[in-house]
Amino acid sequence: MGTLDIHEKAIDAAYLRINLPPTAQFFATVKALYIIRDHKLYKQRNKSFEAYLQDKWDLKRALGNRLCMAGHVITTLEKTFNEDELPSNATLCIAVDAFAKKQKTTMDAVWKAALEHFGGRDNAVACQFSKIFEEPITPTSPPPDEQRKDSAIEIEDEESEESEESETPLVLRKRKAASSSEDEAESTSDEDEEEHATETATSKRFNPGSYLSTSIRNVFNTPGWLCDLIESFTKGVDLDPCSNPTSKIKAKVKYGYAEDGSFINALTIDNWEPNSNWVYLNPPGVATSHEEKTHGCNLHRPFWTKCFAELEKGNIKRVIALIPTRTYATWCTDIWSRALTCCLSKRVLFEKPDGTSYDTDVFSRTLCYLDTDDSYPYADRFVQIFRSYGYIPNVSMRAYKPFVQDLPLRYFSLCAGIGVAEQAIHSVYRNAFCVGFSEIDPEAIKIYEKHFPEHENYENALNIKAADLPDFDLLIAGIPCQPFSQQSVKRKHFEDERSKLFACFLDILEVKSPKDFLLENVPMAEEPRLEITKALGVDPVELNANVWTAQNRKRLYWCSWYIPPPLKRPSPTLKDIMEAEPKSAASARFKDLPDAPTDAICSVNRNTATSTCKLRTDGKSNTLTCTNCYQTVVAINGKWRHYTIKERERLQGLPDGYTECDGVTHIAKQRLLGNAMTLPVIEYLIKQL
C-alpha cells in the first residue's frame, strides 16, 4: 500500500459533504487531505490537486482547499489543545488562520482567546471573531466597515504548479473564449458585435458595445462584512442574478457583468440555473445598461417578479435577499408578508468597484429569507447569525416563533369529520394531545375512530357544556359550509340550523379561552364573512389547496396567529394522482360535455348560465363536492368519468385507503371527502402556530 493510499484510508467521505458532529474522524479526515496536498501526494494519480479532488472525491477545488486549511490548523492546534477543545468545523479553522495573520500572532493564541471569549468551542461563531480583538460592538449594530474589510477569510492556493487558467471559474473561462473577438474590436457597431455573441438554451450573450460605457463604475456591491455573514448562513450561494466582477458574493453561477465585459441579463433568461438551493438577490435600484433600461428605471419589481416565477417553477428553492426598507412600495410589502426578516440596525454602505463607499443612499436595508419549504428549516440559523445585526420579528420585535415539534399541544376538535385536522396536528406536533372531539355523523365517526381510537367523542356540539371541557391550547373547527356556500342556491346564512355550530364555537372560545383557534369555511358573501370576522376579531386568510395538491379548493381560515401567503412551488397535477385502470370509476354522462381529449388529462368548467363546458388547462381538478357532478368529472384516455375514492383521497392530500372502513359505503365516502379539510393546507397553517 502506497503513501497516498494510507492517507486516503484515513478520510471519511461523509465529512467532505456536510458538517457532522466533530469527532476524531473529522480531524483525521482534514489532516489527511492537508498532507496529500502539502506533500503533493496527489501527483501519484493526477497532475493537479483540482483534478485529484474532482476525480477521487467529486469535490470542487474551493471546498477542498477549505478542508486542507482546516487540516493545517488542526495539525498546529492539537499540539496544545485536547481533542474536545479543537475547532469543530472548517469555517472556525479558517477564521483562526485568518485572524492569526491579521493579528500577527500564533494560531494557539487566537484559539485560546476564542475559547475564553465564547466560553467553549460549541459556542464559537466564526463571523464574530472580530469581537475578540476589536472594541466591543453593541449587540444591535454591525461592526464598522473598516473593521470588517480586513476580516474577510481568504484561502490561499498552494498549487503554484497549476496554470493561471485553472484558477479562473469555468463559466468565466468559457465567456473569455467565446468573447475574444469582441475584446479586440470594441469600436465595432452593435450589430457587428452581436453577430459574434454566443447563444445558449437559457440565455443570450451581449457584448460591451451594447451597454453604457460607465456601467461597471456605477454598480454598488454588498459590503464584505455582510457577504461573510451571508456565506456563513447559506454555506454557499448557488446563484447571484445581479453580479459583477468586483462583487464579494461567492456564487457558483453568476448573471450580470462578467470579467470579459459581457453581460447576461437575468430578466430575459427563460429559466434560471436549475436546482439552485440558495439564491442571493440584491437587485440594482437603477438600470445601468441599455438592455436593463427596457425593464424600467427601477429594477426591484421586475427582478422580484422573475424571482417568484423561478420559485414557482422549481428552479430555485430558497432566497436570501437584501432590499431597501421601502414599506410604501407594494413589491417590498409583498416580500415582507412572506419572508423571515431582519431589519438591519445600521445603514449598509455599499462598496464601489474602486473600494470607496457609496454614502448617499437614504434607505435602511432589510435582510429577507424566503423558502419554498413551509417549515422554513433555516429559520433558527437565520436568527442565530443575524440577530446581533438588527431586528427580527419575535426576537427583537414581534412575529417570529421558533418551532418546537415536541410541544405537548392540547386541542379540542369541533365538527371533526373524518379527522383530517387531527392528522395535520399530529404530523406537526408529535406530542400533541386531543382532549376531545365532537362529531355526530355515524360514517365519519367510524373513519375517525379507525385512526384515533383513543379520542373521546363529545358527540352533538350543541349539547356540550363548555365549562365541563378539559383545558386546552387550541380550538379547531370546520363548521358545515352549506349555510354559507355561494354554490348553494338554498343558503340561509345564520338562519340555517347548521349555522348554530358557529355560536357553539364562540361559546367554547369565551368560556375556555384557549390560546389559539382556527376556523375553516368556504368563500362566502360579504355579509356573513364580516359577521364572523367581527365576532372572532381577526380577518380570514384565503388559501387555495392547489399550492400543495392537484385540486383547486379555495377556503377561508380565521386564525389567531399570522399566516404568511405561501410561496408557489411545483405541485401535483391530475396526471400525478390518477389511477391507471380503476375498476370502480363511474362513467360521466352529462349532455353538455364536449368530446374528451385523447392526449390530455383534464377536468371541466361549466357555465351554468349558458350550459356550456370548457376544458381546464391548468392540470388541476375542480373543488371536490359531496356528490358526483360536473365538479367531479375528469377526462382520461379519451373518456369522461368521475374520480375514484382513491383519487379523491389524493386530491385532499390524504394517504391511499384513508377512508377504507367497514360499514362505510361508497356514497358516504364521496360525501365525507367532499366535506373534509385538505390535509397539507391544515399542516401549513399549524406549522405557523
C-alpha positions in Angstrom: 0.0 0.0 0.0 1.5 3.4 -1.1 1.7 6.6 1.0 -1.3 8.1 -0.8 -3.4 5.0 -0.2 -2.6 5.1 3.5 -3.7 8.7 3.9 -6.8 8.2 1.7 -7.8 5.4 4.0 -8.0 7.9 6.9 -10.5 10.0 5.0 -14.2 9.7 5.8 -16.0 11.0 2.7 -19.0 12.0 4.8 -17.0 14.8 6.3 -16.3 16.2 2.9 -20.0 16.9 2.3 -21.7 18.1 5.5 -20.8 19.4 8.9 -21.2 16.3 11.1 -20.6 16.5 14.8 -16.9 16.8 15.5 -15.2 13.5 16.1 -11.7 12.1 15.8 -12.7 11.0 12.3 -13.3 14.6 11.3 -9.9 15.7 12.5 -8.3 12.7 10.8 -10.0 13.5 7.5 -8.9 17.1 7.2 -5.4 16.3 8.3 -5.1 13.5 5.8 -6.3 15.8 3.0 -3.9 18.5 4.1 -1.0 16.1 3.9 -2.0 14.8 0.5 -1.9 18.4 -0.8 1.1 19.7 1.2 3.3 16.8 0.2 1.9 16.7 -3.3 0.9 13.0 -2.9 -1.9 13.6 -5.3 0.6 13.6 -8.2 0.7 9.8 -8.0 -2.7 9.9 -9.7 -3.3 13.4 -11.2 -1.3 16.3 -12.5 -3.2 18.9 -10.4 -4.8 19.0 -7.0 -8.0 20.3 -8.6 -8.2 17.2 -10.9 -7.5 14.9 -7.9 -10.3 16.4 -5.8 -12.7 16.1 -8.7 -11.8 12.5 -9.8 -11.3 10.9 -6.4 -13.7 12.8 -4.1 -16.0 14.7 -6.5 -15.1 17.9 -4.7 -14.7 21.4 -6.0 -11.3 23.0 -5.6 -12.5 25.8 -3.3 -14.1 23.3 -0.8 -11.0 21.1 -1.0 -8.7 24.0 -0.1 -11.0 24.9 2.8 -10.7 21.4 4.2 -6.9 21.4 3.7 -6.7 24.7 5.6 -8.7 23.1 8.4 -6.2 20.2 8.4 -3.3 22.6 8.7 -5.0 24.4 11.6 -5.9 21.2 13.4 -2.3 19.9 12.9 -1.0 23.0 14.6 -3.5 23.3 17.4 -3.5 19.7 18.5 0.0 20.1 19.9 -1.5 22.4 22.6 -5.2 21.6 22.9 -7.1 18.4 23.7 -9.3 16.9 21.1 -12.5 18.1 22.7 -11.2 21.7 22.6 -10.2 21.8 18.9 -12.3 23.8 16.4 -15.4 21.8 15.4 -15.7 22.8 11.7 -13.7 24.1 8.8 -15.1 27.6 9.0 -13.8 28.0 12.5 -10.4 26.7 11.4 -10.2 29.2 8.6 -11.1 32.0 11.0 -8.3 31.0 13.3 -5.8 31.1 10.5 -7.1 34.4 9.1 -7.0 36.2 12.5 -3.6 34.8 13.4 -2.3 36.5 10.2 -4.2 39.7 10.9 -3.1 40.0 14.5 0.4 38.8 13.7 0.2 36.2 16.4 0.0 32.4 16.6 -3.0 30.2 15.9 -2.7 28.9 19.5 -3.1 32.5 20.8 -6.1 33.1 18.6 -7.9 29.9 19.5 -7.2 30.3 23.2 -8.7 33.8 23.1 -11.7 32.4 21.2 -12.4 29.7 23.8 -12.2 32.2 26.6 -14.4 34.8 24.7 -17.2 32.3 23.6 -17.0 30.0 26.6 -16.1 26.9 24.7 -15.9 25.7 21.1 -19.6 24.8 20.9 -20.5 28.5 21.2 -17.8 29.8 18.9 -19.0 31.7 15.8 -16.5 32.4 13.0 -18.2 35.6 11.7 -17.9 37.1 15.2 -14.2 36.6 15.7 -13.5 40.3 15.2 -15.2 40.9 18.6 -12.4 39.0 20.3 -9.7 41.5 19.2 -11.6 44.8 18.5 -13.5 47.1 20.7 -16.9 45.6 21.8 -19.7 46.1 19.3 -23.2 46.9 20.5 -25.5 43.8 20.1 -27.8 45.5 17.6 -25.2 47.2 15.4 -22.9 45.6 12.8 -19.2 46.2 13.1 -17.8 49.3 11.3 -17.0 48.6 7.7 -13.3 49.4 8.2 -13.1 46.7 10.7 -14.8 44.2 8.5 -12.9 44.8 5.3 -9.8 43.1 6.7 -11.7 40.3 8.3 -12.7 38.5 5.1 -11.5 35.0 5.1 -9.2 34.2 2.2 -8.0 30.7 1.2 -4.5 30.7 -0.3 -3.9 28.3 -3.1 -0.6 26.4 -2.6 -0.7 24.9 -6.1 1.9 27.1 -7.8 2.3 24.5 -10.5 -1.3 24.8 -11.7 -1.9 27.2 -14.6 -3.5 30.6 -14.2 -6.4 29.4 -16.3 -7.3 26.7 -13.8 -7.8 29.4 -11.1 -10.5 31.1 -13.2 -14.0 29.7 -12.8 -15.1 27.5 -15.7 -18.0 29.8 -16.5 -15.7 32.8 -16.9 -13.1 30.8 -18.9 -15.9 29.9 -21.3 -17.0 33.5 -21.5 -13.5 34.7 -22.2 -13.0 32.2 -25.0 -16.4 33.0 -26.6 -15.9 36.7 -26.5 -12.2 37.1 -27.5 -13.1 38.6 -30.8 -15.3 41.1 -29.0 -12.4 42.2 -26.8 -10.3 43.0 -29.8 -13.0 45.1 -31.5 -14.6 47.5 -29.1 -15.2 50.1 -31.7 -17.3 47.9 -34.0 -21.1 48.6 -34.3 -23.7 47.0 -32.1 -25.0 44.9 -35.0 -21.5 43.6 -35.9 -20.6 42.7 -32.3 -23.9 40.8 -31.8 -23.1 38.5 -34.6 -20.2 37.2 -32.5 -22.2 36.8 -29.3 -22.9 33.3 -28.3 -26.4 31.9 -27.5 -27.3 29.1 -25.2 -30.6 27.4 -24.4 -31.3 29.6 -21.4 -29.5 32.9 -22.1 -28.4 35.5 -24.6 -24.9 36.9 -24.5 -24.3 40.7 -25.0 -21.1 42.5 -25.7 -19.7 45.6 -24.1 -20.6 47.9 -27.0 -24.3 47.3 -26.2 -24.1 49.0 -22.8 -23.3 52.3 -21.2 -19.6 53.0 -21.0 -19.9 53.9 -17.3 -22.0 50.9 -16.3 -19.3 49.0 -14.4 -18.3 52.1 -12.5 -21.9 52.7 -11.4 -22.6 49.3 -9.7 -22.7 49.0 -5.9 -21.6 45.9 -4.0 -22.7 44.3 -0.8 -20.1 45.2 1.8 -17.6 42.5 2.8 -18.8 42.0 6.4 -22.3 41.3 5.2 -21.1 38.9 2.5 -19.2 37.0 5.2 -22.5 36.6 7.2 -24.4 35.5 4.1 -21.8 32.9 3.3 -22.0 31.7 6.9 -25.8 31.4 6.7 -26.1 29.8 3.3 -22.9 27.6 3.4 -22.5 28.6 -0.2 -24.6 30.6 -2.7 -25.6 28.8 -5.8 -26.8 31.7 -7.9 -26.3 35.5 -8.0 -28.5 37.0 -10.7 -27.1 40.6 -10.3 -23.3 40.1 -10.2 -20.3 41.9 -11.5 -16.5 41.2 -11.4 -16.0 43.2 -8.2 -18.7 41.6 -6.2 -17.6 39.8 -3.0 -20.6 37.3 -3.1 -19.1 33.9 -3.9 -21.7 32.3 -6.1 -21.3 29.2 -8.2 -23.3 30.8 -11.1 -23.4 34.5 -11.8 -25.5 36.6 -14.2 -24.9 40.2 -14.9 -21.5 41.6 -15.8 -18.6 39.2 -16.4 -14.9 39.9 -16.2 -14.6 40.0 -20.0 -17.1 42.8 -20.2 -20.0 40.7 -21.4 -23.4 40.8 -19.8 -26.1 38.1 -19.1 -29.5 39.6 -18.5 -31.2 37.6 -15.8 -34.5 39.1 -16.6 -34.6 37.7 -20.1 -33.4 34.2 -19.4 -36.2 31.7 -19.8 -35.0 29.6 -16.8 -32.5 30.4 -14.1 -29.9 27.8 -13.1 -32.0 24.7 -12.2 -31.6 23.1 -8.8 -30.3 26.3 -7.2 -30.6 25.7 -3.5 -29.6 29.2 -2.4 -30.0 32.4 -4.4 -28.7 35.8 -3.3 -30.7 38.6 -4.6 -29.7 42.3 -4.4 -31.2 43.9 -7.5 -29.8 47.2 -8.7 -32.1 50.1 -7.9 -31.2 51.9 -11.1 -30.7 50.3 -14.5 -27.0 50.6 -15.7 -27.3 49.0 -19.1 -29.3 49.8 -22.2 -30.9 46.3 -22.0 -31.8 46.8 -18.4 -33.4 50.2 -19.1 -36.0 48.4 -21.2 -37.4 46.9 -18.0 -37.8 50.3 -16.3 -35.7 52.7 -14.3 -36.2 50.8 -11.1 -35.3 47.1 -11.3 -36.5 45.9 -7.9 -40.0 45.0 -9.1 -39.0 43.2 -12.3 -36.3 41.2 -10.5 -38.7 40.1 -7.8 -41.4 39.2 -10.3 -38.8 37.0 -12.1 -37.6 35.5 -8.8 -41.1 34.5 -7.7 -41.7 32.9 -11.1 -38.5 30.8 -10.8 -39.6 29.7 -7.3 -42.9 28.6 -8.7 -41.2 26.6 -11.5 -38.9 24.9 -9.0 -35.7 26.2 -10.5 -34.7 27.7 -7.2 -35.6 26.6 -3.7 -34.8 29.5 -1.3 -33.6 33.1 -1.4 -31.6 35.3 0.9 -32.0 38.9 -0.2 -31.1 42.5 0.7 -33.8 45.0 0.0 -34.4 48.7 0.8 -36.9 49.2 3.6 -39.5 50.9 1.4 -42.7 49.9 3.2 -44.8 52.1 0.9 -43.7 50.1 -2.2 -46.1 47.2 -3.0 -43.2 44.9 -4.2 -41.5 45.5 -0.9 -44.5 44.8 1.3 -45.2 41.7 -0.7 -41.8 40.3 0.3 -42.2 41.4 3.9 -45.5 39.5 4.2 -43.8 36.2 3.1 -40.3 36.4 4.4 -38.5 36.0 7.7 -36.8 39.4 8.0 -34.0 41.1 9.8 -34.2 44.9 9.7 -30.5 45.9 9.8 -29.9 48.5 12.6 -27.1 50.3 10.8 -27.1 51.8 7.3 -25.4 49.5 4.8 -22.7 51.4 3.0 -22.4 49.8 -0.4 -18.9 49.5 -1.9 -17.9 50.8 -5.3 -15.6 48.9 -7.6 -12.8 51.3 -6.7 -13.1 50.4 -3.0 -14.8 53.6 -1.8 -18.2 53.6 -0.2 -21.5 54.9 -1.6 -22.7 57.0 1.2 -25.7 58.9 -0.3 -28.2 56.1 -0.1 -31.1 57.3 2.2 -32.7 53.8 2.7 -32.1 51.4 5.6 -31.9 47.8 4.5 -33.7 44.6 5.4 -32.4 41.0 5.0 -35.1 38.6 3.8 -35.2 34.8 3.9 -37.7 33.1 1.6 -38.2 29.3 1.4 -40.4 27.0 -0.6 -40.3 24.6 2.3 -43.2 25.7 4.5 -41.3 24.8 7.7 -38.5 27.3 6.9 -35.8 24.8 8.0 -33.1 27.6 8.2 -35.1 29.9 10.5 -33.1 29.1 13.6 -29.8 29.6 11.8 -31.1 32.9 10.4 -31.8 34.1 13.9 -28.5 32.8 15.3 -26.4 34.6 12.7 -28.2 37.9 12.1 -29.8 38.7 15.5 -26.9 40.8 16.6 -27.1 42.9 13.5 -30.7 44.1 13.5 -34.3 43.4 14.5 -36.0 40.1 13.8 -39.8 39.6 14.4 -40.5 38.0 17.8 -36.8 38.1 18.7 -36.3 41.8 18.9 -39.7 42.6 17.5 -43.0 40.6 17.1 -43.8 37.6 14.9 -41.1 35.0 14.6 -41.8 31.9 16.7 -39.4 29.1 17.0 -40.9 25.8 16.0 -40.9 23.1 18.8 -42.0 19.8 17.4 -42.1 18.2 20.9 -44.6 20.8 22.2 -47.4 18.9 24.1 -50.1 20.9 22.3 -53.6 20.2 23.7 -56.5 20.7 21.4 -60.3 20.2 21.0 -61.7 19.4 17.6 -65.3 20.7 16.8 -67.1 19.2 13.8 -64.2 16.8 13.5 -65.5 14.9 10.4 -63.0 12.2 9.4 -60.1 13.6 11.4 -58.1 15.5 8.8 -57.3 18.3 11.3 -56.1 15.7 13.8 -53.8 14.2 11.1 -52.3 17.6 10.4 -51.8 18.4 14.1 -50.1 15.1 14.9 -47.9 15.3 11.9 -46.5 18.6 13.0 -46.6 18.2 16.8 -45.7 14.6 17.6 -46.7 15.0 21.3 -50.0 16.7 20.6 -52.9 15.5 22.8 -56.6 15.6 21.9 -58.7 16.4 24.9 -61.8 15.5 22.9 -63.7 15.9 19.6 -67.3 16.4 18.5 -68.9 14.6 15.6 -72.4 13.1 15.1 -72.1 11.6 11.5 -72.0 7.7 12.1 -69.9 7.1 8.9 -67.5 9.9 9.8 -67.1 8.6 13.3 -66.2 5.1 12.0 -63.3 6.5 9.9 -62.2 8.9 12.7 -62.1 6.1 15.3 -60.2 3.9 12.9 -57.3 6.4 13.0 -57.8 7.8 16.6 -59.5 5.1 18.7 -58.5 6.6 22.0 -60.0 10.1 21.4 -63.2 10.9 23.3 -66.2 11.9 21.4 -68.4 14.6 23.0 -71.0 13.9 20.2 -73.5 16.7 19.5 -71.7 20.0 19.8 -75.0 21.8 20.6 -75.3 19.8 23.8 -71.8 20.5 25.0 -71.4 22.5 28.2 -68.2 24.4 27.6 -67.3 24.6 31.3 -67.2 20.8 31.5 -64.5 20.5 28.8 -60.8 20.0 29.9 -58.4 22.9 29.4 -56.7 23.0 26.0 -54.4 25.3 23.9 -56.1 25.2 20.5 -59.7 25.1 19.3 -60.1 23.9 15.7 -63.3 23.5 13.7 -64.6 23.2 10.2 -68.3 24.0 10.7 -70.7 23.0 7.9 -70.3 25.1 4.8 -73.7 24.7 3.2 -75.4 27.7 5.0 -72.7 30.0 3.6 -71.6 28.4 0.3 -72.0 30.5 -2.8 -72.6 27.3 -4.7 -75.7 26.5 -2.7 -79.0 28.0 -4.0 -80.7 27.4 -0.7 -78.1 29.1 1.5 -79.7 30.8 4.5 -76.5 32.1 6.3 -77.1 32.4 10.0 -80.8 31.4 9.7 -79.8 27.9 8.8 -80.0 25.4 11.7 -76.4 24.2 11.0 -75.0 27.7 11.5 -75.7 27.3 15.2 -72.5 25.4 15.4 -70.7 28.8 14.9 -72.4 30.0 18.1 -71.2 26.9 19.8 -67.7 27.6 18.6 -67.9 31.1 20.0 -69.2 29.9 23.3 -66.4 27.4 23.8 -63.9 30.2 22.9 -65.4 32.5 25.5 -65.6 30.0 28.3 -62.4 28.1 27.8 -60.2 31.0 26.5 -57.7 28.8 24.6 -54.5 30.5 23.5 -55.3 29.9 19.8 -58.1 29.0 17.5 -58.6 28.0 13.8 -62.0 28.1 12.0 -62.4 26.9 8.4 -65.2 27.6 5.9 -65.9 28.3 2.3 -65.6 31.7 0.5 -68.9 33.4 1.1 -70.9 36.6 0.7 -69.6 39.7 2.3 -72.3 40.0 5.0 -71.7 36.6 6.8 -67.9 36.9 6.3 -67.9 40.3 8.0 -70.1 39.0 10.8 -67.8 36.0 11.5 -64.8 38.3 11.3 -66.3 40.8 13.8 -67.1 38.0 16.2 -63.6 36.5 16.1 -61.7 39.7 15.9 -59.4 38.5 13.0 -59.6 38.7 9.3 -59.8 35.5 7.3 -56.9 34.2 5.1 -58.0 32.7 1.8 -55.8 29.7 0.7 -56.1 27.5 -2.4 -55.2 23.9 -2.0 -53.7 23.9 -5.5 -50.4 25.2 -4.0 -50.0 21.7 -2.4 -52.3 19.3 -4.3 -53.9 18.7 -7.7 -57.2 20.3 -6.5 -58.4 23.8 -6.9 -60.1 24.3 -3.5 -60.3 27.8 -2.0 -61.2 28.1 1.7 -61.3 30.8 4.3 -59.3 30.4 7.5 -59.8 32.5 10.6 -56.6 32.0 12.7 -55.5 33.7 15.9 -51.9 33.7 14.5 -50.3 35.3 11.5 -50.5 33.2 8.3 -48.0 34.3 5.6 -49.0 33.8 2.0 -47.4 30.6 0.8 -44.9 30.7 -2.0 -46.0 28.9 -5.1 -43.9 25.9 -5.9 -44.1 22.8 -8.2 -47.2 20.8 -7.1 -49.0 17.7 -8.2 -51.3 17.7 -11.2 -54.0 15.3 -12.3 -51.6 13.1 -14.1 -49.8 12.5 -10.8 -52.8 11.3 -8.9 -54.9 9.4 -11.4 -55.3 5.6 -11.2 -54.4 3.9 -14.5 -57.2 1.4 -14.9 -59.6 1.6 -11.9 -62.4 -0.8 -11.7 -64.7 1.4 -9.6 -64.7 4.5 -11.8 -68.2 5.7 -12.7 -68.7 7.0 -16.2 -69.8 10.6 -16.6 -72.8 11.1 -18.9 -73.7 14.7 -18.9 -75.1 16.0 -22.2 -73.1 19.3 -22.1 -69.7 17.6 -22.0 -67.5 18.1 -25.1 -65.6 15.3 -26.6 -63.0 14.0 -24.2 -59.4 14.7 -25.3 -57.2 11.7 -26.0 -53.9 13.5 -25.4 -54.6 15.1 -22.0 -56.0 14.5 -18.5 -58.2 17.4 -17.6 -61.3 18.5 -15.7 -64.0 20.8 -17.0 -65.5 24.1 -16.0 -69.3 24.5 -16.7 -71.0 27.8 -17.1 -74.4 27.3 -15.5 -75.9 30.4 -17.2 -75.1 29.2 -20.7 -74.9 25.4 -20.0 -71.6 25.2 -21.8 -68.4 23.5 -20.7 -64.8 24.5 -21.1 -61.7 22.3 -20.5 -59.4 23.3 -17.7 -55.8 23.8 -18.9 -54.1 24.1 -15.5 -53.8 20.3 -14.9 -55.9 20.6 -11.7 -59.3 19.4 -10.6 -62.3 21.5 -9.6 -63.3 21.6 -5.9 -64.5 18.2 -4.8 -68.1 18.1 -3.8 -70.2 15.6 -1.8 -71.8 14.0 -4.9 -70.9 13.2 -8.5 -71.5 16.3 -10.7 -69.6 18.4 -13.2 -67.1 19.3 -10.4 -66.0 15.6 -10.2 -65.7 14.9 -13.9 -62.3 14.1 -15.5 -61.2 13.2 -19.0 -58.7 10.4 -19.3 -57.8 8.1 -22.2 -60.4 9.8 -24.3 -63.3 9.2 -21.9 -65.2 11.1 -19.3 -65.6 9.6 -15.8 -65.8 10.6 -12.2 -62.9 10.4 -9.7 -62.5 7.2 -7.7 -62.3 7.2 -3.9 -58.6 6.7 -4.0 -58.2 9.7 -6.4 -60.4 11.9 -4.1 -58.2 11.0 -1.2 -55.2 12.1 -3.1 -56.8 15.3 -4.1 -57.4 16.0 -0.4 -53.7 15.2 0.3 -54.7 12.0 2.2 -52.9 8.7 2.1 -54.5 5.9 -0.1 -57.1 4.0 1.8 -57.7 6.6 4.4 -61.5 6.2 4.2 -61.4 2.5 3.8 -63.5 1.2 6.7 -66.1 -1.5 7.4 -69.7 -0.2 7.3 -68.9 3.0 5.3 -70.5 2.9 1.8 -69.0 4.3 -1.4 -71.6 7.1 -1.5 -70.7 8.0 2.1 -67.0 8.2 1.3 -67.7 10.6 -1.5 -69.8 12.8 0.8 -67.3 12.8 3.6 -64.3 13.5 1.4 -66.2 16.4 -0.3 -66.8 17.9 3.2 -63.3 17.3 4.5 -60.4 19.7 5.1 -57.4 19.4 2.9 -54.5 17.8 4.8 -51.4 19.8 3.6 -53.3 23.1 3.9 -54.0 22.5 7.6 -50.4 21.3 8.1 -49.2 24.6 6.6 -51.4 26.5 9.0 -50.4 24.5 12.0 -46.7 25.0 11.1 -47.1 28.7 11.5 -48.6 28.3 15.1 
